[in-house]
Amino acid sequence: MHEGILRNTRTGAALLASEPHFISPEGDLLDLEFEPFFDLNAIARRKPNLWRYREALPIILDENIVSVNEGFTPLLPLNFLGNQVWVKQEQLFSTGSYKDRGASVLMSKIKSLGIKHVVQDSSGNAGCAIAAYAAMAGISCEIYVPATTSSSKIRQIEAYGAQIRLIEGSREQTAEAARVASKSSYYASHSVNPYFFQGTKTFAYEICEQMGWKVPETLVLPAGNGTLILGSWIGFNDLMRAGITDRLPTIIAIQAESCCPLVHAFDQTPMPDVTTTIAKGIAIENPVRAAQILEAVRSTHGFFMPVTESEIMESHRECGLHGFYIEPTAAATIAGVKKYLNNYAPASLVTLFSGHGLKK
Ligand SMILES: *Cc1c(COP(=O)(O)O)cnc(C)c1O
């Protein structure tokens, strides 16, 4: 096993992965360069969780793995508008969203580094996942959240024993407060820390394995901070480089029209004022990895698509009537699927329920 190297995304300088870097000394974003290995026969014999891709995850010692058998969520065929689509059941994770993928791998890395205290900022689900996995690892944790965060998510974070730091102000001001705190602590950020994406990439591995090591034509994903878009992009590229697949799925990225900076950046149109949305989990005005997200989607020949509040509410209601209770943020992606299928007829389309309805 090896642990890869950390690469400064601006200067190209390398940093040791054995050192506790989450951002470069100059303040630039880091990516992890890590060559994964896949033994498809060994993988098929392992337990159905995301650690079945053991040699593709950048953690050296098994004893540092922080896991509760998360992952390998069902990929269900469901019907939308007369089209069959595959919906990965990412609302079924222990904390109620797919953020557990990132949290499991990131917290395992943090444990490997011997770190005892972390800070993080979140509008909800990422905070829940980091708090839960910190609790499992016996690592103390402070989560910065905007004062407008739903009280059920705050209660959930507190239930894991994390300290809540309520910030009166925007999501951006909350992130800034956590960044200041991270100067004297380790920043377990889902948007900044490169190891979080080493967990979300398993979403791609699982889809590919569940489809018989094939790649779907289209992947419809939410776009907030892009943790799933960038994770999927890493994962599908890993599989292609390993010679297991020969192409990438086209990524269609969904934002709420009320807050869709990436739609406008991609289309090079001016961004209107942000208004409130029920899809709070993807209402990110300034995604720190915006340039990477735009480039990832572009490289798959995909695009960004906004959905309106009434489309989100309609999809939320419809999912319930099909027997699926998801949070409004998750319904935005499904609204995007419906909109996409009005104009396109992909041979295969994969999407997800990103978060559980019981915690909104
Ligand atoms: C985090 C999250 C998203 C969006 O993910 P980003 O990584 O911010 O792009 C979508 N749905 C739910 C339920 C989430 O928790």
Ligand as a Chemical Component Dictionary entry (heavy atoms), coordinates in Angstrom:
data_LIG
# 
_chem_comp.id                   LIG 
_chem_comp.type                 NON-POLYMER 
_chem_comp.pdbx_formal_charge   0 
_chem_comp.three_letter_code    LIG 
# 
loop_
_chem_comp_atom.comp_id 
_chem_comp_atom.atom_id 
_chem_comp_atom.alt_atom_id 
_chem_comp_atom.type_symbol 
_chem_comp_atom.charge 
_chem_comp_atom.model_Cartn_x 
_chem_comp_atom.model_Cartn_y 
_chem_comp_atom.model_Cartn_z 
_chem_comp_atom.pdbx_ordinal 
LIG C1 C1 C 0 -23.983 17.662 0.103  1  
LIG C2 C2 C 0 -25.293 17.359 -0.511 2  
LIG C3 C3 C 0 -25.581 17.608 -1.857 3  
LIG C4 C4 C 0 -24.679 18.354 -2.787 4  
LIG O1 O1 O 0 -23.402 18.050 -2.769 5  
LIG P1 P1 P 0 -22.177 18.985 -3.057 6  
LIG O2 O2 O 0 -21.090 18.159 -2.691 7  
LIG O3 O3 O 0 -22.250 20.206 -2.198 8  
LIG O4 O4 O 0 -22.181 19.334 -4.495 9  
LIG C5 C5 C 0 -26.794 17.197 -2.346 10 
LIG N1 N1 N 0 -27.708 16.614 -1.578 11 
LIG C6 C6 C 0 -27.495 16.394 -0.273 12 
LIG C7 C7 C 0 -28.589 15.762 0.531  13 
LIG C8 C8 C 0 -26.283 16.743 0.292  14 
LIG O5 O5 O 0 -26.078 16.515 1.599  15 
# 
loop_
_chem_comp_bond.comp_id 
_chem_comp_bond.atom_id_1 
_chem_comp_bond.atom_id_2 
_chem_comp_bond.value_order 
_chem_comp_bond.pdbx_ordinal 
LIG C1 C2 SING 1  
LIG C2 C3 SING 2  
LIG C2 C8 DOUB 3  
LIG C3 C4 SING 4  
LIG C3 C5 DOUB 5  
LIG C4 O1 SING 6  
LIG O1 P1 SING 7  
LIG P1 O2 DOUB 8  
LIG P1 O3 SING 9  
LIG P1 O4 SING 10 
LIG C5 N1 SING 11 
LIG N1 C6 DOUB 12 
LIG C6 C7 SING 13 
LIG C6 C8 SING 14 
LIG C8 O5 SING 15 
# 
